[in-house]
Amino acid sequence: MSKANIEPSSGMISTSESLNKDLLIQLEEMCNGEHSTSECWSSAKSTINEAVYWIALGVILWISTLLIIS
């Protein structure tokens, strides 16, 4: 079997460079300006606390239901 050397076309390279530049611009916009002060960069402590409270409430209800049934 022979191997054929396939060179990437200039269209592929320019498309790749264009995508890289677009990605770099998007990343810079995420790190600067309004996005860095938005909610998605905030701490998750309040969400974790709420989840723990709901889990504790569920456990209490489950155990109390088991005690009432038995």
N, C-alpha and C positions, 0 to 999 in steps of 0.2 A: 504494500500500500504506500502510496506517496502522499506526502503532506503538502498542502498548498498554503503558501504564505499569504494571509489576507491582511492587508493594511487597513486600518480604519480610514474611512473617507473623511474628507475635510468637512463635510456636512455634519457628521457625527461629532467631530471635535468641536465645531462651533456651537452645536446644540448643547453639548456637555458644558462648555464654558459659559454659555448663556444661562443654563440652569444653575450652575455654581454661583454666578453673579446674582441671580434672582434670590437664591437661598441666602446668600450673604446679606443682601439688602433686607430681607425679611427678618433675619436674626438680629441685625442692628436695630431695626424698628422695635423688636420685642424688648430689647435691653434698654432702650432709651424712651423717654417720653411717657405718655399716659399708661402704656401697658405695664410698665414696671411698678406703678402705684395701684394697679387694679387688684381685684379680689383674687385672681388666680395665683398671685405671688404672695398672698398673705399666709399667715400661719394656719395650720390645720388643727390647732389645739382645740378650738371650740367645737369643731366637727367630731373630733375623737371623744371629747367629753360628752357630747350629746349621744353618740353611739353607745358609750359605756352606760349612760343612764337608761337608755332604752333596753339594752341587754339585761341590766339589773332588774328592771321592771318586768321583763319577760320571764326571767328566772323566778322572781317572787311569785308571779301569777301561776307559773307552771307548778311550782312546789305547793302553793296553796291549793291548787286544783287537785293535785295528787293526794294531799292530806284530807281534803273534803270527800273525795271519792272513796278512799280506803278507810 
